Amino acid sequence: MKLRSLALAALVVGAAGIGAFAWATAPARSAAESWQGLGEPNLANGERVFSEGGCSSCHAAAGAGEEGRLVLAGGAPLKSPFGTFYPPNISPDPKAGIGNWSLQDFGDAMLRGVGRRGEHLYPAFPYASYARMTPRDVNDLYGYLKTLPASGNVAPPHELPFPFNFRPLLGAWKFLYLNDAPRVVLANSDAKVERGQYLVEGPGHCGECHTPRTFLGGLETDRWLAGAPNPEGGAGRVPNITSGAGGIGGWSASDIASYLETGFTPDYDSVGGAMVAVQKNMARLPAADREAIAAYLKAVPGH
């Protein structure tokens, strides 16, 4: 009888623990007041944020090219060690896209990784970086997206093996890796470095490719921007962009800013691979933003 009572107690405690963990890791929407009082979107800034985040790089259709980059039809495959993701349509189409989304719907996806139906979103969408964005920038970006061409394309479902296709597990991933804290703490940073930190760690989401990951897919922030394997599993390596050995310590801040604008390194090599699209987006930013990114990269600890 005593053994049976102990077993029953263990089951109750285990069930309670599972229930508490499920509650703690359930998708959590933001408070409605977070999105109030922001005013009309600043479309010029929204376009700037669009370039900072490289939205067209993932959400334009495969092979869309320069002419189609503003038609955010989705569906271009994004391969990863966890399976193949298909970025969704984020055009203003009311059925296939986000035309019927509210600002809060959009903000919850961007900053919390929560979909319109209250589901966890996969972190192939880099909300773990976007979590650092300001509500005003999110508001401006959303306003700008609503001015772009609509598309009725419906992206295919993700192709993920078990257990990665079990969305509730993403709550545990968020528990470990989703926060809005700075990736690095920089002493004596000025306004330019702080602007660069916001751009790199937030909308620019540079660390998503340039930082190594754990076996669970979270960023190893103690090796921030130290270079990483190709995130799509192919040949090549994403480079170290710190001042450490094998990085860009020999580049000046003006070299970095020039590279982001022109695509040419100080040795007159040219940008290649997935960085081509990133560099094109960076070239659309004001010079002050590229200079801020450069100042931040020079301030980041070397690895």
N, C-alpha and C positions, 0 to 999 in steps of 0.2 A: 504493500500500500504506500509506504514511504517513497519507494522508487518511482511509483506511478505519479505521486504528487510532485516529486522533483522534476520529472519529465514534463508534466503539464505546466509547471512554473517556468521551465526553460522555454517551452513553446510560446507561452504568453509573453515572456520577456523578449524573445526573438521577434515575434510578430509586432510587438510594440516598437522595437528598434527599427524594423523594416518600415513600419508605418511612419515613424518620426523622420527617417531618412528620406522617404518618398515625399513627405510634406515639405521638408527643408529644401529639396532639390526640384520641386515642381516648377513649371514655367511661371515666372512672376512678371506681370505687366507693371508699367510705371504708373505713378499717380497722375490722374488727369490734369491736375494743376501744373505739372511739369511743362505742359505744352500750351499753357494759356498766357496771354499777354505778350506774345512774341511779335505781334504785328504782321503786316504784310511782308512776304518774303522779299529779300533783296536778291533779285534774279542775277545781277552781275556777280555777287558773291556766291550765289548758288552754282553758277557756271564755273567759278574758280574752284569751289569744293569738288565739283564733278571731275575736274582735271586732277586735283590733288589725290582723289580716291581712285582714279583710273577706272571709273565705272564701266566705260565702254569696253575695256580690255576683256572683261568676263561676260558682260551682259549683251554685247552686240552678237549677232549671229556669226557663226563660223565663216570666215572668208568675206566678211562684210566690207573690209577695206576702209579707206578714209571716207568715202562717200556715204557708207552705211553705218558709220560708227555711232550716230545719234539715234539709230533705230534699235532700241534695247529689247530685242525680241527674245533673247535668251537662247538656251539650247546647245551652246558650244560645249563639247565635252571637256571636263576637267578631271584628268586622271590623278590618282593618288594611291599611296600604299593601302588605303582603306576601301578602295573601290572607285567608281567613276561617278562624279557629280555633274549634274546638268543645271547650270545657273538659270534661274527663272526669268520670265518676261517681267521687266519692271517699267515697261512703257505705260502711257496713260490709258491704254485700252481698259474699259471697265470690266471686262470678263477675263481676258487672258492676262492682263497686266495689273497695275495697282491703281487704276483710275477711280475705283470706289473705296480706296483705303482712306482712312483719316490720318491726320498728322500723327496722332498717337500710335496708330497701327504701324506707320512707317518708322517712328522713333523707337518703338519697342523692338522692331526687327534690327534696327541699326545698333542700338546701345545695349540691348538685353538678349538678342538672339531668340526672340519669341515671335512666332508667326501670327498672322491675323486670326487664325482659328485657335490660338492659345497653345500651339505646339512648339517644342524646342526646334530651333533651326540648327543645321549642321555648321560647325565652325570653318568649313571650306569657305563660307561667307565670313569675312574677317571681322565679325562683330567684337571679338576679343580685343581688337585694336580700336575699332570705332567707338568702343565704350568710353574713350577719352574725349570724344567730340562734344562740343557745346550744343545745347538745344537750339541756339540761334543758327548755327551752321547747318544742323539737320533740317531746320525749318526752311532755310534758304535753298538747300539742295532739293528738298521735296518740291518746293515751288518751281524750281528750274526744271525738274524732271517732268512736271505736268505740262511744260511748253513744248516738249519733244514729240516727234511723230509717234502715233499709236501703231501697234502691231497686234494682230490676232493670233500670233504663233503661240502654241502651248508647248513648253519644254517637256522632254521625256522625263519619267521618274528616275531618280537616282538608281544606280546599279551597285548595290552594296551587299556583301555577304553577311550572314549572321556572325557575330552579334551586332555589327555596326549598323544594321538596318533597324535596330530596336531603339527608337528615339528616347524612351525614358532614361536610358543610360547617359544621355547627354546632360542630364541634370547633375550627375556625379562629375562629369568633365567640367561643367561650369563651376561647380563647387571648388574644384582644384585650380582652375585657370582663368576664370572670368572675374576681372576687377578693373577699376579705373585708376589704380595707383600708377605713378610714373614707373617706367621700365628701369630707369637708372636715376639715382639722385645725384645731381650735379651741384657742387658747391660754387658759390660766387658767380652764378650764371646771370647774364644780362638779358635785356628784352629780346635781343636778336636770337640768342641761344634758346630762350624760352619759346619763342615763336617756332624755331626749328624743331625743338623737342615736340611741340604740339603737332606739327606737320608730319614728322617721321613716325612718332609713336601712335598717332591718332589716324587722321584720314589717309595719310600716305601709306600706312600699314607696312612699312619697309621691313620690319622684323619678321613678318610672316614668311618671307622667303630667305632672308639673310641671317636668320638665327636658327641654330640646331633645335631639334625637337626631342622630347622624351618618347618612349615607346607608345605612350597614350596620345601623342600628337600635340602635347602642350609645349610652349616655348621654354627652352632652358635659358632663363633670363640672366643667369650668372655668366652666360657666354653671349651676351647681347650683341648682335650684328657681327658675330665672329665667322660667318660663312656656314653653309649647310649643304647637304646633298640636294640634288634637283628634286623639288617637291612633287614633280609628276613622275618620278622614278626613272627617268631617262639618264643618258650619259651626261657628264659634265657636273659642275659644282657651282653653286651660287657663291660669289666671292665674299671674303672678309672685307668689310668696309669700315673697320676701326683702324687705329694707328698702330696696331700690333704687327708682329712679324707676318709677312704674307698679306698684309692689308694695304691701306692707302696712306700710310704714315708719310710717305714721300710726296704726297700731293699737298699743295697749298689749298687754302679755302677758295681762292679764285680758280684753281684748277678744277675743284669739285663743282663749283657753280657753272663754270664753262662747259664741263662735261654734260651736266644736266640740260644745258641750253643747246649745245651743238651736237652731242653724241660722240665727241672726240676726246680721247684721253690725252694727258700731257705728252705721251710718246706718239701721238697721232694715230693710234689704233682707234677703231670705231666700235661703237656699241653693238652687241649681238644678242641673239636669243630672245628670251621673254623681256629682257631689259629694253628692247627697241621700243615697244609700246609704252613702257614706263617713261622712257626719256622723252618721247613725243609729248606725253602729258605734262611732264615737268617743264618742257619748253614753252608751254602755253601759260605758265604762271608768271606773275610779275617777278622782275629781277630780284626784288627784295626778299621774296620767298625762297628763291634758289640760294641766295646768299645766307639766309637764315638756316636752311638745311645744312649748308656747308659748315657754318659756324658750330652747329650742334654736333655734326660728325667729327669735327676736330676736338670737341670737348669730351666726347664719349671715351671711357676708359678703353685702352687697347687690349686686344686679346690675340 
